[in-house]
Amino acid sequence: MMATMLVDVDHLLATPIYDPSRCSIGFHPLHELLPITLYVVFCLVPKLRYIGVGLVLHMILDGMDCQFTNGIWFV
C-alpha cells in the first residue's frame, strides 16, 4: 500500500511542482474524479483490493489537506 504514494508522480507535471496553496484533488491528472472512481472499483476486485484501498486513502488524505489548508474539498 505504501507504493500507492507513487500516484503523486503527476505532481511533476505541474508548474510550479510544489504550491502549498494548491489543492491536488481535481488539479493533477491522477487526482481527478475519473481515476478516483477507478480506485474505488479497485477496492471491489480481490487482486487489486490493497492497491485500491491505498489509493482511496491517499485521495481522502489529499482531500482533507485541501479542506484544512484552503477550506475546500476539491477544485
N, C-alpha and C positions, 0 to 999 in steps of 0.2 A: 504494500500500500504506500510505502514511502516513495516508490518510483513514480507514483501519480503526480508528484510535485513537478515532474518534467513538463506538465501541461503549461507551466509558466514560461516555456521557451518562446511562446508567442509574444512575450513582453519585449523581446529583442527586435520585433518589427516596428515598435512604436518610436516616435521621436518626440521628446527625449525618452530614452529607455526607462528611466525612473522619474515619476512625477508623484510626489506624495499626496497631492490633492486629486489625483485621477482615480476613478472607480474602474477596476478591471472588468467587472461584470458588465457586459454589453459593449465594451470597448475593444477588447482583444478578441481575435477570431475564435480561439478555443474557449472563450468565456461568454459566448453568446447563447441565445435561447435554444437553437437547434442542437448544438453539441451538448448542452446541459441535458436536454431531453434524451439524447443518445446515452449519456452517462447514467440516467435513471433506468433506461432499458437494460443497460449492462448489469444492473443490480438484480434483474429478474432472470438472467442467464447464469446457470450454476458455474460454468467455467470462467465467467467474466465477473462474478459477483464481487470479489475482493477489489478488483480494479474499479468497478462501478461505485462501490461504497467509498473508496478512497477519493475518486473524482468528485462525487457528490459532496462529501465532507469538505473537500477543498473549495468547492463553489460556495458552500454555506459559510465557510470561514471568510472567503473573499467578500461575500455579501455583507457579513457582519462588519468587516473592516470598512466597507463603503458607508454603512449606517453610522458607525462610530466616528469616522473622520469627516464625512460630508453630509450626514443626515439623510441620505438616500439609500435605497436598497440596490438599485441598478440604474444605468444611464437610460 
